Amino acid sequence: MSHIDCAVRGCNYNIFNKPRGVTFHPCPIRSDMRNKWLQILKTKCTVLDWNRSRICSKHFETKCFNIKGKLKDDAVPTLFSSAAHKHSVKQTQETSTSSRTTVDRVLNKLTQAELMSDIKNTLSKMKEPSNLETYMNDDYRCKPDTPTEAQLWILIKKQDHLNTRLMELVVQNKKHVELLQKNLEEARSSKKETEQSIETYKYIVKCLQEKLATLEEQIEILTTVESR
């Protein structure tokens, strides 16, 4: 299934967050209806692709649908600034945020090893598509028509590659830390040895000074005796 979202600027509905009952509708095939849609949507959509763009049912009045809920052939989107629509989108976003918060709390309880093990076990049970490279552009981004499953696999591949790089950086940083700690210990040991050497030199100087004083006294005594 390809990723589908509403082409109207400011509308955040897509196939993943849409409320129950919201449907997505392609642009009309008839040229007269296309002209009508174009006049309305040319200022409402950032990009409008007649073959791929979809408009969600929130932008159509109730009278635009038949009793079976199918969009009528002469229907045109006219609802673009409905307060109820904005409120509904806000509620959907808040629910999604709350769900993510709950998931985050659960994941935070797992250790890194447990998370990595769970990811590997899950991936081992899934079958990777053999033609992922055909869905990627030269800039390594997914093509517009990439199926959701392929998009998820490409995202997993990118995340796995990023994790590998991060683990390599962690190992390198650990080695750097160990080297810095070793250098610090050596510096501390060298400082201690230097301090001990200084104390030894101080003691030697003190002894030499005492001997010098003794010699000076003896010389003074000898000089006094000789003078008599």
Solvent accessible surface area in square Angstrom, and as a share of the most:
residue,aa,sasa,rsa
1,M,165,0.74
2,S,49,0.32
3,H,79,0.35
4,I,52,0.26
5,D,68,0.35
6,C,9,0.05
7,A,22,0.17
8,V,8,0.05
9,R,139,0.51
10,G,69,0.66
11,C,13,0.08
12,N,70,0.36
13,Y,1,0.00
14,N,30,0.15
15,I,36,0.18
16,F,131,0.55
17,N,41,0.21
18,K,77,0.32
19,P,40,0.25
20,R,238,0.87
21,G,63,0.61
22,V,6,0.03
23,T,63,0.36
24,F,35,0.15
25,H,22,0.10
26,P,74,0.46
27,C,8,0.05
28,P,24,0.15
29,I,157,0.80
30,R,122,0.45
31,S,83,0.53
32,D,67,0.35
33,M,2,0.01
34,R,73,0.27
35,N,90,0.46
36,K,108,0.46
37,W,4,0.01
38,L,73,0.36
39,Q,114,0.51
40,I,49,0.25
41,L,0,0.00
42,K,119,0.50
43,T,91,0.53
44,K,72,0.31
45,C,11,0.06
46,T,105,0.61
47,V,109,0.63
48,L,43,0.22
49,D,54,0.28
50,W,65,0.23
51,N,123,0.63
52,R,134,0.49
53,S,14,0.09
54,R,63,0.23
55,I,0,0.00
56,C,0,0.00
57,S,17,0.11
58,K,74,0.31
59,H,3,0.01
60,F,9,0.04
61,E,62,0.28
62,T,124,0.72
63,K,146,0.62
64,C,12,0.07
65,F,42,0.17
66,N,58,0.30
67,I,177,0.90
68,K,181,0.77
69,G,46,0.44
70,K,142,0.60
71,L,28,0.14
72,K,88,0.37
73,D,112,0.58
74,D,97,0.50
75,A,5,0.04
76,V,32,0.19
77,P,0,0.00
78,T,63,0.36
79,L,67,0.34
80,F,44,0.18
81,S,91,0.58
82,S,41,0.26
83,A,81,0.63
84,A,74,0.58
85,H,18,0.08
86,K,126,0.53
87,H,104,0.46
88,S,25,0.16
89,V,14,0.08
90,K,117,0.50
91,Q,95,0.42
92,T,27,0.16
93,Q,77,0.34
94,E,96,0.43
95,T,94,0.55
96,S,41,0.26
97,T,67,0.39
98,S,66,0.43
99,S,62,0.40
100,R,138,0.50
101,T,60,0.35
102,T,63,0.36
103,V,77,0.44
104,D,77,0.40
105,R,136,0.50
106,V,85,0.49
107,L,76,0.38
108,N,122,0.63
109,K,165,0.70
110,L,70,0.35
111,T,79,0.46
112,Q,118,0.52
113,A,75,0.58
114,E,87,0.39
115,L,55,0.27
116,M,60,0.27
117,S,56,0.36
118,D,85,0.44
119,I,80,0.40
120,K,128,0.54
121,N,83,0.42
122,T,68,0.40
123,L,46,0.23
124,S,90,0.58
125,K,170,0.72
126,M,90,0.40
127,K,180,0.76
128,E,72,0.32
129,P,35,0.22
130,S,109,0.70
131,N,64,0.33
132,L,16,0.08
133,E,119,0.53
134,T,73,0.42
135,Y,51,0.19
136,M,50,0.22
137,N,61,0.31
138,D,144,0.75
139,D,83,0.43
140,Y,156,0.59
141,R,164,0.60
142,C,45,0.27
143,K,73,0.31
144,P,106,0.67
145,D,78,0.40
146,T,0,0.00
147,P,41,0.26
148,T,24,0.14
149,E,103,0.46
150,A,4,0.03
151,Q,52,0.23
152,L,99,0.49
153,W,13,0.04
154,I,5,0.03
155,L,108,0.54
156,I,48,0.25
157,K,92,0.39
158,K,90,0.38
159,Q,87,0.39
160,D,77,0.40
161,H,103,0.46
162,L,84,0.42
163,N,35,0.18
164,T,68,0.39
165,R,140,0.51
166,L,85,0.42
167,M,85,0.38
168,E,98,0.44
169,L,91,0.45
170,V,82,0.47
171,V,74,0.43
172,Q,94,0.42
173,N,84,0.43
174,K,128,0.54
175,K,127,0.54
176,H,107,0.48
177,V,76,0.44
178,E,93,0.42
179,L,101,0.50
180,L,118,0.59
181,Q,105,0.47
182,K,121,0.51
183,N,69,0.35
184,L,88,0.44
185,E,99,0.45
186,E,92,0.41
187,A,57,0.44
188,R,139,0.51
189,S,55,0.35
190,S,60,0.39
191,K,131,0.55
192,K,124,0.53
193,E,104,0.46
194,T,71,0.41
195,E,86,0.39
196,Q,101,0.45
197,S,46,0.29
198,I,78,0.40
199,E,107,0.48
200,T,70,0.41
201,Y,139,0.53
202,K,122,0.51
203,Y,144,0.55
204,I,79,0.40
205,V,75,0.43
206,K,118,0.50
207,C,37,0.22
208,L,106,0.53
209,Q,110,0.49
210,E,96,0.43
211,K,131,0.56
212,L,101,0.50
213,A,47,0.36
214,T,66,0.38
215,L,97,0.48
216,E,99,0.44
217,E,107,0.48
218,Q,91,0.41
219,I,107,0.54
220,E,119,0.53
221,I,110,0.56
222,L,110,0.55
223,T,80,0.47
224,T,62,0.36
225,V,92,0.53
226,E,145,0.65
227,S,91,0.59
228,R,237,0.86
